[in-house]
Each structure stands twice: as C-alpha cells, then as structure tokens.
Amino acid sequence: MDRLTGGITAPHHTTSPPVVRPDSSVPRTARIVGVLFLAGYLAYGVGSLITQGVVDSADRSGSTALFATGATLMLLNSAFVISIGVLMFPILRPHNKAIAAGYLGTRIFEGVVLAIGVVSLIVLTGSDAIDANAVFYSLAEAGLGIGSLFFCALLFRTGLVPRWLAGWGFIGYACFVGGNLLELFGVAGAGVVGAIPGGLFELMFAIWLIVRGFASTATVRSHSST
C-alpha cells in the first residue's frame, strides 16, 4: 500500500527491447544460394562445351538432341542466376534496399543476356554463332561484376560473411569487370584471366554458404534496426 498512489502500487514496466531471434529461413536460403552458384557453374560449363562442340563440328543436323541438351543446360543456368538474386533480395533488403534491388537487377540482367547468347547459338551458325555468344557472355559478366561490387561492399560492411571473403569478392568482381571489358574491346583472353579470382571467390562463397551460412549476429542486427 502507498499513500501517494492512493493505496495501490503501480506495476513496474521494463523498457528493455525485446529479444530478436534470427529468421530460421535464412540458413536454408543460404544453402540454396550456395547450391545454385555451384549448379550454375556446372550447367553453363557443360552446356557450353556441348553446344560449341556441335557448332564447331558443322554437323548440327546430326546432333540435334545433343545440341538441344547443351542449350537447355545453358538456359537453366540463366534460371539459376536469376534465382540467386531473388533469394538474396530479402536477406540484403534490411541492410540496404537500394543495393538489394540493384543486385536483383544485376542477376536478372546477367541471366537475360546469357540467354540471348544461347539464342545466338541456335539462330546463327559456325564462327558467327560462337563469336556472338562470346560477346553476350562478356557483356553479361561485366554487368555482373559491376553490380556485385556493391553487393560485396555490403557484405563487408554488415559482416554477413567474413570480411576477408567479402574483400576477396570485391577484388574478384573488379577483375571480372576489367577482364570482360577488355575482351569486348578486342583483347583476346583477358576475360578468362580476369575471371580467375572472381570465379574462385564464387566457388568459395558457395561452399561457405552451404557449410556456414550467413552470420546470425548480422541477421539479428538487421531485424532489430527495422
């Protein structure tokens, strides 16, 4: 009893913020994204070898099924890379909406331009088909590199993955951009050389997501800020 409050003691209310737990879907999404990175490498690599081999042989009519299989694998890669952007969007959005939307747009651009390259292999013949696909591939990878620079900068700032990995990705994608732009301007082999550090990053990034996922503390911090 309290005379100042009329005999009734007012209950005490705590002002501490509620505990925010990580979204349980994030680890599953991370593993799926990692698998899609690896599946994209496999699908496009095998598909490209098959289709370009058939085009080089100049006997496409006798290898229709084989060519169709290769082209389908390359188109499947486009679906994979777009799916990566879609799945990453809700993970990146709490940290930076503009970069999340930009990375989604980057992946859509990459997938569409790579698919146009596959169409060129279907429509054109001989060296014209291979050259056109190479141009679209370099354009797609240069666009991927530019958009992914912001993606890796966000990873570095938020700690979603270790900073050494995010920094490696930033350098790798910068090499992607430089190598593929040089390739577009006629420097043969520059795209392949420039793709080495970025390609190794994507392989390591995929394995990291499958095994370790994103840092839970970064996930909690992003939900708390929103």
Steps between C-alpha positions, in 0.01 A plus 500: 500500500622852419341825624633698203332273248175453682592170652585322177856445387537553123656208315856549374544486118836411352626703207757250370448401135357157425737223405515457125583156372648426159259406223509119482460512121833682446729194548286301256506785248879528534543132419270526199692802368827312543365201310373727221847656460655155455217371282530804273870436447435137413198565276656781298842338477373164376233658280750737339743219422224294340343774289823656379635156419197430282523844334871448428431162343269664240272196527219637714233302313659174608534609863167672561428326829850564631486867400156539660634348822791744511280800424253393769778478759620851408146637529462320833798698624311821420218379724752424773668841497167683506388280789813603693396864472144422606608300805761754608259794478319446835835435674664818368194727517507563880859624462464710186192503276677664205783246489254213547295621202816571302638150558168347395508714184862397439412133513199547275720687251760223508244224452320674213818595311643149539173361365527732197845351444345154494243619245785624282648149506166365385430758229849554358748247369873439508740759633230770490300310761800446727619861468154641574461278806845609621401866473178449694687296761759777552224761521308295757807438715608865487151598621517236771835634615381860524187415697684256726752763610220664701384156616845415641535844657173436685619155610819663633314772689235276657713199586257255338812308399861545621657821381791321335249313282304815413823684418611213278168521321537875443844452343382200300200679353716802418716260297179368340414849384846586370561168328166482323507863390846444352365188329217704348756747367697226330758389756481123453526292816453794738157374606636157593787648704271752670251228590749297704490694833127568471421144405701364791316740731161377380605140561625584850194714570271215396680250722496747791123552468435127487721421801477814717223720359464869586607640837204483740610815684470701180153355445390594851644850465316559173166392645553717809569807285177452308 
